[in-house]
């Protein structure tokens, strides 16, 4: 079974080095390429954290990316036109397959009018808009901006845009499910739910039974597995654990869609041997 990791992070940063080690990984392109090949992961999609001005991010060919707005570099509401011009230049790069928004970290609602130029570009270029939803990695962020219900207003306001609700709004699965059920232009990835390396996978399933059964229940309730994507949030979690966990919550008959087909369709990926993990890696340190 081929796999696409539809949500990961790839940047040179002490924080990412630390969480990679906790997940029993190494924060390097060589290690990621090797692990992708071992796990059958053909390709990955980076949720960008780099400055918008970096128009040719140094990602190896087995990775596509969503250009980040409101990530580590932040954004300037007073310079929207300039930033929109930069986003358009990224969209013209074949390696860029979407836009990523970080509302909880930078205190904005994704339906705010100042974002309209970016949504217009996304619709014109056919690029999905991925949005961080649910819990945040830092305690100085604001959850009201990353609650999955905020996507409902954006999805209604911009019907021509394909949204991806990252992390399925974890832990607000019921609210995220309502947004997906109502809005056919919203998909969700299942990344960011695990952290580190699980010492005993079966013990984890038993201990977190309440949580996992409710997640599985909402997936079954929606029964729209054509709108869910596998993602790891690498280097946050161990890749082997994440594949096993996703197989636990998604019925076997939908694995091909969730692990591979949906990402190809939603992010319009054109994959061949040159841009898969089995092809040549760039050998870059991240």
N, C-alpha and C positions, 0 to 999 in steps of 0.2 A: 504494500500500500504506500503510494507516494503521499507526502505531507508538505504543506506550506505553513510556515510559521507567520501568521498574519499580524503579529504584534510583538516586536522586540525593540530593545534599545541598544545602540552601538555607539559608544563614545568613550574617549580617553578621559577618565575621571576617577579620583581616588574612591569615591562612593561606589561606583560601579565595580571597581577592582574588589572592594570589600564584600559586596553582596554576591559577586561571582564566586569567590572562595567559599562563602557560606553555602552556596548551592553545589559545591564540589566541581566548579568550573574555573576556567581561567579567562580573564577578560582580554582575549586576543582574537584576531581574525583567523589565525591558524587553528586555534583550538575550536572556534565556532564552526569553521568549515569541516574539521575532522569530526566533530560531534554530530553535525548535520548529516554527514555521510553515514556514520554509524547508526543513526536513528531513522534514516530514510527520509530526512527533511530535504526537499529539493531546493527550496527557495525561502527567503524571509523578507518581511516588510518592516523596515525601521520606522518607528515613530520619532520623527526628527526633533532633536534638541539643539541643533547648531544655529548660529545666527543666520538670518535671512540672506545676509550679504554673501554668504558662502554658497555660491551658485552651483558649484561642482563638488558636493561633499565627497570625501574620500572613502566611499563605501565600495567594498569588493563587488564583483559582478554578480555574485549569487544573492545579492540583496537589492531590493527596490526600497524606496522610501516615501514617506509622507512628510512634506515640508511642515515644520512646526511653527505655530503662531501662538505666542504666549507661553513658550517653553522656557528653557534656562535663560534665553536671551531677552525674554519679555517682549513687550510690544508698546508702541506709542500711539495712543488714540488720536493724537494731533498730526500724525504722519501717515494716516491710513492710505492715502493715494500712493505715496512712495512705497509703502510696504506691499500694497496690492500689485504694483509694477514688478516688484521683486518676486512675489508669489507667481505671477504670470510667467516670468522667466524660468522659474523652477518647473512649472507645468509644461514648458516647452522642452524640458530635459526628459528623454524617454525613461530614465531611471526613476523619475518622480511619478508616483501613481496616485497621490492624494494630498490632502491637507489635514493636519492634526491640530486640534484646539485643546488648550489646557485651562479651562475656565476656573476651576477651583483654586488653582495656584495664583491666578492673577485677577481674581475678583471681577468677573464680567459674566453676564448672561449671554448665552450663545444666540439668543434671538434679538439682541440689541441692534439697532439700526446701523451703527457704525461698521458692522460686519457685512453689510449688504454687498459691497464691492467684491469681497472674497467669495461669497456664495454665488454671485453672478459669474465669476471666473470659473468656479467649480462646475457650474452647470454648463457653461460654454465649452469647457475642455473635457467634460465627462469624467471629472475626478471626484471620488467619494470624499466626504468630510468625516474624519474619525474624531470622536470627542471623548476625552477622559471623563468618565462618570463613576460615581461611587466614592469610596474612601480614598483619602490622599496619603501620600508617603510622608508628608510633613505636617506637624501640628499647628503651623501658622497659616495653613490654607483654610478656605471657607467652604463647608460642605453644601451650603444652600445653592452655590453656583454649579456644583457637580452632581446634584441630585438628578436622577434620570428623568424626572418629570419635566425638567426644563427643555428637554429635547422635543417634547410634544409641540410646543409653540413654534420652535424653529422648523420642525418638519411640516407643519401646516403652512407656515409663512413662505417656505421655500420648497414647494412640492417637486420641483424639477431637480433637486439635489438628492443624491444618495448619501444618507448618513450611516455611520457605523458607531453604535453605542458601545464604547470600549468597556471591558470588564463586566458587561451585562449589568451595570449599575450596582455591583456588589457593595453592600449586602441587601440593597433594596430590590430584590428580584421580582417581587409582586408588582412594584411600580414600573420597573423596566419592562415586564411582560405586558402591562397595559399599554405602554407606549408602542411596542412592537405590534401588538394585536390591532391597534387603531390605525397605525401609519405604515403603509406598505413600502414607503421609501426609507424605512429604517431597518438596518441589520444590526447584529451585535457580535462582538468577539468574546471569547471565553477566557481571556488572559487575566493575569494578575490575581488569581484566586489562591494559588499556592505560593509559599515563600521558603527559600532555603532548600536543603536536602532532607527528605523524610527518612528517618532512621528505620521505620517499619511501616510500610505502606498499608498493610492490612490493619495494623493497630490504629493508624490514622483514620481509615474508613470507619472503624468501630467507634472511635472517640468522637468523630465529627458527624456521626450518623444523622442527627437532627438537621444540621446545616445541609448536608449533601442530599438528603431525601427531599428537602424543600426546593433545592436547586433543580434536581431531576424532575420534581413534580411540576414546576413552572415550565420547564422545557417540554414536558409531555402535554401540559395544558395548551401551550401555543401550537404544538405540532406543526411548526414551520421550520424544519431543520435546513431548509434551503436558504435561510437567512442567518445562520450561525456559522462562525468561523473559529477554527482552532488558532490559538496564540499562546505564547509562553510568558511574555513580559521579560524574556531573557535580558540580563543575567539574574533576574530576581529568583527564579526557581530552577530546579534541576530538570533537564529536558526529558529524561526517561520517566521521571515521576509525572510530569505534566501530560505526556502521551497516555500513560496508564490511567491517570485521573479522568482525562477527557473520554477515554473509552468506557470508563465507569459510569459517566453521566449521560452519554449519548448512545442510543441503541445501535447495535452493530450494522443494521441495514442502512444507517445514515452516515456511517464513517466516511465513505468516499466523498460525500458532499461537504461535510463539516471539516474534514482534514485537508481537503484539496480543492474540489470543484467550485465551492462557493467563493473562495479567495480569487481563483482565476477569473470567474465571471464578474464579481463585484469590483475588483481592482483592475480589471482589464489587463491581466498579465499575459505577455507573449513569451513563453518559456522555450528555450532550446538548450542544447548542451553547453553553450557558452555562458549562460547566466544561471546555472544551477550549481549546487554545492559539489556535484561530481566534476564540474569544470574547473578551470584554473582559478585559485584564490589569489587575491591581491597581496597577501602576506603583510598586511598593515597591522601595526600595533594600535589597539583602541584603548 
